[in-house]
Amino acid sequence: MFALFIITQIACKTNGRHTPPPAFFQKALDSVAGLGSYVTKAYPYLDSLFAAYPDADPSARFHYYGMYCGYYHTKVGDEKKTLLYADSMLWIVHKTPNMPDYDKNDAISNISKGDALFGLKQYNEAYQYYYLGKVAAKKSIDPCTFSEYSYRLGMVMYKKASFADAAEYFKQAFQESVSCEQSYSGFYRRQELLNNAALSYKKSGKNDSALAYYNKGLDFITENEKIYKGSGDPFDLARGVIYGNMGQVYAQFDHKKAVELYKKNIAINSRPGFDINDALITQQHLATLYKDENNYADMYQVLQQMQKGLDTIKNDGIRMGWSQLMWTYFDSKHDVPQAYAHLQEYNKLKESEDAANKKLNESDVTGEMNSLEAEYQVNLLKKDNKLTQLYFIVATAFIVLLAIILLLILYNWRKSKKNIRTLTMLNNQVNKQKEQLQDTLGELEHRNKEKDRILGIVAHDLRNPIAAISSLIGILEDEHQYTEEETQILELMQNACNNSIELINEILEFAINDGSTGDMASEPVDINLIARNCVKMLSFKAAEKKQHLQLDLSGSAEIIKANPAKIWRVVSNLITNAVKFSPSGAAIKIVTEHRDDKVQLSVHDRGIGIPDNLQNKIFDTHTEAKRPGTQGEKPFGLGLSICKQIVEAYQGKIWFETTVGKGTIFYISLPKEHGMVNADRYA
């Protein structure tokens, strides 16, 4: 309240006619800095003060932006606003090269921007700004400023699970911070460094070192509590955090001591205005300890207490651990619905966390820093040797020009003698290469025909035994009762046979017809009858995936002129693909309609869709755009190519519309024919 009063008085005494001296603004900034958890109450006054004086001292405005930057990063967690204030800090610094403590402020600005970018998961950019902060900190010759850089590296290593490295960086930052100005905020950062070093030792399996540093942290808090009398609560909060972390160490060998420390932490940090996140984390550890003791009653009681806290704050990491423990509890009670619900929530949060951590783990902070260091040293060498390089470039250019002139003279002298000889030699080489190419092309044609012949023989000879195996499997399934495992094995064998026969049929057609679609004889065909026949044949295949084939045929016969077997193959391929790439239980719709002088058939699925990078390839022969079906069905890469060749052979058109994750619609359009059709011919 005293600090707020000071700021109010400062704001009231300003009349806007003159810009006050730097000390005036610094007094207001120091007052806000001393407010601690009440900082948000003072910010409106601070905003009014700096808004009234846009020409305020750059150093004061720099610290004003810095306070907002730290507030949004540590208190609010809004990294986008943190980035805006960090950029403002950099702008002030670079705009004012003569400002006091330029290098120190430059280091803080770059490190602050690195924090914001790291929070936004832009890791490589964050490392670049951390490195710029390191360079500026070295120039400032201020160990206190350099400790900020060491602290950030420690946090990065901790998040990347390089705990041994993290502990060393935190210890280094603690030693460097000895030179910092003695203040409450400085004390709080130093006790945090001791706690982080201990936590890193615990994570790396060095429990003795962890306990030693936790005790150092408690002693450090007690010593400074005497210096900063009256601060009260923040010291309890800091102790509570350490109690919870120490409990994690004792949980490995002394459960009674761990429970005691956990309960101390919860009693302190679950109070209003304290660190509720830390209390929730500790409750999670306590519940885990009870689970390890098979004490499910106390475990559930703690989880219920956690739920109250999770209802008031959002923390996906804590909620993920809570969901896992709730799943374990209900599983122990054989409450399957409740256990499954919590398992689903845990898996969802775990996938999100793994995705976020993947990008961080893929980044190489050590390699990036070494690369930036090498680049910086190279730039220094370039700058220091600029004049030498200029002389070297001029001398090199002169030598190169002289060499070119001499070579041109020599070349022109020999040119007349070499031209005829060179042209003769090149002509001989061309003729020889032409003969070699003709021989090679002949050999390739011969091998290609031989390959097709062998492929056709092999495919034909393989088809009959595989078809026989498929029939025998069907007989076995009908005549005997099997165990669930034996039934699954028979189904796997049947699916393998079906996939093999389907592939062999496509290979046979390509081998026999030399890559073409074969006999293209035409006659009047009712595409509605073809579609209905295909649905009858493929409904069993769809039923295996609990799918439903829906027919939406036009009211009258839709006659085209084509080979019925070929059109059946096109429609069958499109429906088979829809079944293959649709999820279990999906509905697949087959629609026919007339459009002027065209007949259009479309197959609608709600499957996985076609990614952008595959859309231009799916009609290619032997395409690379092959993907397994939704239940692992094998792709062959020939079906759509055959469909395209058949449709275009009858002056038709095939195309598709797709949305990834929502489904695909394949269309074929063929010229309409007027004539009579024998329905029995295609039933």
Secondary structure by P-SEA (a helix, b strand, c coil): caaaaaaaaaaaaccccccccaaaaaaaaaaaaacccccccaaaaaaaaaaacccccaaaaaaaaaaaaaaaaccccaaaaaaaaaaaaaaaaaacccccaaaaaaaaaaaaaaaaaaaacaaaaaaaaaaaaaaaaaaaccaaaaaaaaaaaaaaaaaacaaaaaaaaaaaaaaaaccccccaaaaaaaaaaaaaaaaaaaaacaaaaaaaaaaaaaaaaaaaaaaaccccaaaaaaaaaaaaaaaaaaccccaaaaaaaaaaaaaccccccccaaaaaaaaaaaaaaaaaacaaaaaaaaaaaaaaaaaccccaaaaaaaaaaaaaaaaaacaaaaaaaaaaaaaaaaaaaaaaaaaaaaccaaaaaaaaaaaaaaaaaaaaaaaaaaaaaaaaaaaaaaaaaaaaaaaaaaccccaaaaaaaaaaaaaaaaaaaaaaaaaaaaaaaaaaaaaaaaaaaaaaaaaaaaaaaaaaaacccccaaaaaaaaaaaaaaaaaaaaaaaaaaaaaacccccccccccccaaaaaaaaaaaaaaaaaaacbbbbbbcccccccccccaaaaaaaaaaaaaaaaaacccbbbbbbbbbbcccbbbbbbbbcccccccccccccccccccccccccccccccccaaaaaaaaaaaaccccccccccccbbbbbbbbbbbbccccccccc
